[in-house]
Amino acid sequence: MNRLSRLSNRVVHAVWRWAQRNGEIVPGTRAGDTLGALGEASSIGFPAATLMNTGSIHIGSHTLIGRQVTLSVGYSPGAPNLPERGLVIGDRCVIGARTSLTAHSSIEIGDDVWFGQDIFVSDASHGYQDVDVPIGRQLGEHQPVTIGAGTWIGHGSIILPGTCIGRNVVVAAGSVVRGVVDDYAVVGGAPARTLRAFEPGIGWVTPQGDIRPTGVALR
C-alpha cells in the first residue's frame, strides 16, 4: 500500500469513528426527541438499521442499544392507529448489535434484560392457509410479547409472537422460543425446551432430576 492509500485509509477510519461517536442517539438529540421516551444515560448506537414510528417506542434509563439495530412499531412509517406504547424497553438493558425488535401490538422488555447480538423479536407473523394468496400478504394475528426483568437472551435467538418469558430466565444462543417460560429457568433449542429450572430449597434441576445447588455455575 502506497503512502497516499495509507493516509486515505487512516482518514476514512478517523471519520467513521467520529461519526459513530457523534451520530449516537442520546437524550437531547433531535432523533432522541422523536422517541416516546429515552431515559437518562441511554443511547442508540450509530448507525441504526431502522427506526420506525419512534413516537411509540419507550426506552428507560441507562439502557444501551447497539449498532445496526431495528426498532419499529407498525407496518409502515406513519401508519394509522399505532399503539401508544408499542415497544417498551426497561431500565439498564443491553440490546446487542443487529437485533430486530418489530412490534405491531406490544413488545415489552423488563428492566436489566440483556440481549446478545443478531436476535429477532416480533409480535406478529404470517398465515399460510389460503393457497390463493401469497404468504407475505397473509398477515398473522398480533400476539403481544413480554420478557421479564433480569433475563438473558443468547446470541441469534428468535422470540416468536405470543411468547411470555419470565424473570431471570436464560435463553441459550440460537434458540427459537414460543409460549410461556416460567421464572428462573434455563431454556434452549429449536423449539426451545426447559434445560434447568430453579426449585427453592433444592437448586437448579434438569427434567431428568440432576440437581445443581444454588451458586454453582451452569453448564
SVG drawing of the C-alpha trace seen along z (x, -y; Angstrom):
<svg xmlns="http://www.w3.org/2000/svg" viewBox="-58 -18 62 56">
<polyline fill="none" stroke="black" stroke-width="0.4" points="0.0,0.0 1.5,-3.3 1.7,-6.4 -1.5,-8.1 -3.5,-4.9 -2.3,-4.6 -3.3,-8.2 -6.7,-7.8 -7.4,-4.7 -6.4,-6.4 -8.7,-9.4 -11.7,-7.2 -11.4,-5.3 -11.0,-8.5 -14.1,-10.0 -16.0,-6.8 -15.0,-6.8 -16.1,-10.5 -19.5,-9.6 -20.1,-6.7 -19.4,-9.0 -21.4,-11.9 -24.2,-10.0 -25.2,-8.2 -28.8,-8.9 -29.0,-10.1 -31.4,-12.3 -31.5,-15.8 -30.6,-15.0 -33.2,-15.7 -33.6,-12.0 -33.9,-11.2 -36.7,-13.8 -38.8,-11.9 -39.0,-8.8 -41.9,-8.4 -39.3,-8.3 -35.5,-8.0 -34.3,-7.8 -31.3,-9.3 -27.9,-8.0 -29.5,-5.7 -28.2,-5.5 -28.8,-4.0 -25.6,-3.3 -24.8,-4.7 -25.7,-3.7 -29.1,-2.3 -30.7,0.2 -34.3,-1.0 -36.1,-3.3 -39.8,-3.5 -42.7,-5.2 -40.4,-6.2 -43.2,-8.0 -44.5,-4.6 -41.1,-3.5 -40.3,-4.0 -36.8,-3.3 -35.9,-3.5 -32.7,-4.9 -29.2,-3.6 -30.1,-1.3 -27.5,-0.7 -28.7,0.3 -26.1,1.4 -25.4,0.5 -27.4,1.7 -30.4,2.4 -34.0,2.2 -36.7,0.7 -40.0,0.5 -43.7,0.2 -46.4,0.9 -46.2,2.0 -45.2,-1.3 -44.0,-4.8 -46.8,-7.0 -49.3,-4.1 -52.6,-5.0 -53.9,-3.7 -50.4,-2.9 -50.3,-1.7 -49.1,-4.5 -46.5,-2.1 -45.9,0.5 -42.3,1.2 -41.2,0.7 -37.6,1.4 -36.9,1.1 -34.0,-0.4 -30.4,0.8 -31.0,3.1 -28.4,4.1 -29.6,4.7 -26.9,6.3 -25.9,5.2 -28.1,6.2 -31.0,7.1 -34.5,6.5 -37.5,5.6 -40.6,5.3 -43.8,4.5 -47.3,4.2 -49.3,4.5 -46.9,4.8 -43.4,5.9 -42.4,5.2 -39.0,5.9 -38.4,5.6 -35.5,4.0 -32.0,5.4 -32.6,7.6 -29.5,8.3 -29.6,9.4 -26.7,10.9 -26.4,10.0 -28.5,10.9 -31.7,11.5 -35.2,11.2 -38.3,10.5 -41.8,9.9 -45.4,9.9 -46.8,10.7 -46.1,13.3 -48.0,14.5 -50.5,17.1 -50.3,19.7 -53.7,21.3 -55.1,19.6 -53.3,21.2 -54.6,18.5 -52.9,15.6 -49.1,15.1 -47.8,15.9 -46.4,12.4 -50.0,11.0 -51.5,13.3 -50.9,11.1 -51.0,13.0 -52.7,12.2 -50.9,9.8 -49.8,11.6 -48.0,9.5 -44.5,10.5 -43.2,9.9 -39.7,10.6 -39.3,10.5 -36.7,8.5 -33.2,9.8 -33.4,12.2 -30.6,13.0 -31.3,13.8 -28.5,15.5 -26.9,14.7 -29.0,15.4 -32.2,16.3 -35.7,15.8 -38.6,14.9 -41.9,15.6 -45.3,13.9 -47.2,14.7 -44.2,15.5 -44.1,14.7 -40.7,15.1 -40.5,14.8 -37.9,13.2 -34.2,14.2 -34.5,16.6 -31.6,17.8 -32.3,18.4 -29.5,20.3 -27.9,19.0 -29.7,19.9 -33.0,20.8 -36.4,20.4 -38.9,19.6 -42.6,19.6 -45.2,19.9 -44.7,19.4 -41.4,19.7 -41.5,19.7 -39.4,17.5 -35.9,18.8 -35.5,21.3 -32.8,22.1 -34.2,22.9 -32.6,23.8 -33.1,25.4 -35.4,25.0 -38.1,25.2 -36.8,24.2 -37.4,26.6 -36.5,26.3 -33.0,27.4 -33.0,26.5 -35.4,24.8 -34.9,23.4 -36.7,25.2 -36.5,23.3 -34.6,25.2 -33.3,27.7 -31.4,25.9 -31.3,25.9 -32.9,29.1 -33.0,30.8 -36.1,32.7 -34.0,35.8 -33.6,35.0 -29.9,33.8 -29.5,31.2 -27.1,28.3 -27.1,26.3 -27.6,22.5 -24.4,20.7 -22.8,23.4 -22.1,22.4 -24.4,23.9 -23.1,25.9"/>
</svg>
